[in-house]
Amino acid sequence: MKYQRRDEPLKPLVVRLPVDLKEQLDVASKHQGISQSRLAVDLISQGLNQCSLEAMLDEIKADRPAADANQVDLEDWLSRI
């Protein structure tokens, strides 16, 4: 896993957590001797690796309603204007 270096522009992710989950994160990070941020990144990464992100995106695309032929024609016409 590649971590962001100090000389790279920051890419923050702000997450609101329930109080009890925040406390668990604090205890676990102190136990492992790492920051809460690093522990959160590791946990997120492990979760993303357990399921295929590509499969999730394919499901999202499959759930979209089929494009109406009239709508496509209208969009083509509007794009030519």
C-alpha positions as a printed Julia matrix, in Angstrom:
81×3 Matrix{Float64}:
   0.0    0.0     0.0
   1.33   3.43   -0.91
   0.92   6.24    1.6
   0.88   9.9     0.76
   4.27  11.57    1.15
   4.67  14.87    2.99
   5.72  16.69   -0.19
   2.54  15.67   -2.06
  -0.57  17.89   -1.98
  -2.96  16.86    0.77
  -6.01  14.79   -0.13
  -8.21  14.84    2.97
 -11.12  12.53    3.69
 -13.43  13.64    6.47
 -15.64  11.0     8.04
 -18.2   11.41   10.8
 -18.21   8.42   13.14
 -20.48   7.34   15.97
 -18.88   8.15   19.33
 -18.45   4.5    20.35
 -16.79   3.62   17.04
 -14.44   6.59   17.41
 -13.51   5.33   20.88
 -12.84   1.83   19.5
 -10.66   3.34   16.78
  -8.74   5.31   19.41
  -8.15   2.23   21.59
  -7.12   0.05   18.64
  -4.74   2.67   17.24
  -3.04   3.13   20.63
  -2.79  -0.66   21.03
  -1.1   -1.0    17.62
   1.04   2.1    18.12
  -0.18   3.83   14.95
  -2.27   6.9    14.26
  -6.04   6.72   13.99
  -5.76   7.91   10.4
  -3.4    5.11    9.41
  -5.56   2.52   11.15
  -8.67   3.85    9.39
  -6.89   3.72    6.01
  -5.77   0.14    6.68
  -9.3   -0.92    7.66
 -10.85   0.77    4.63
  -8.27  -0.84    2.35
  -8.93  -4.29    3.79
 -12.66  -3.8     3.31
 -12.23  -2.67   -0.28
  -9.97  -5.62   -1.02
 -12.57  -8.08    0.29
 -15.08  -7.12   -2.36
 -14.35  -6.4    -5.96
 -14.79  -2.69   -6.61
 -15.16  -3.38  -10.32
 -18.02  -5.81   -9.64
 -19.77  -3.16   -7.56
 -19.43  -0.61  -10.35
 -20.78  -3.13  -12.88
 -23.81  -3.69  -10.66
 -24.44   0.04  -10.46
 -24.29   0.33  -14.23
 -26.65  -2.65  -14.61
 -29.18  -1.04  -12.24
 -29.47   2.1   -14.36
 -32.65   2.23  -16.42
 -32.2    1.62  -20.13
 -31.94   4.81  -22.16
 -35.1    5.73  -24.03
 -34.49   5.9   -27.82
 -36.34   9.23  -28.02
 -34.18  10.63  -25.23
 -31.0    9.6   -27.06
 -32.27  11.24  -30.27
 -33.06  14.43  -28.37
 -29.63  14.48  -26.74
 -27.97  13.96  -30.14
 -30.02  16.8   -31.61
 -29.18  19.12  -28.71
 -25.48  18.31  -28.95
 -25.46  19.49  -32.58
 -26.85  22.92  -31.69
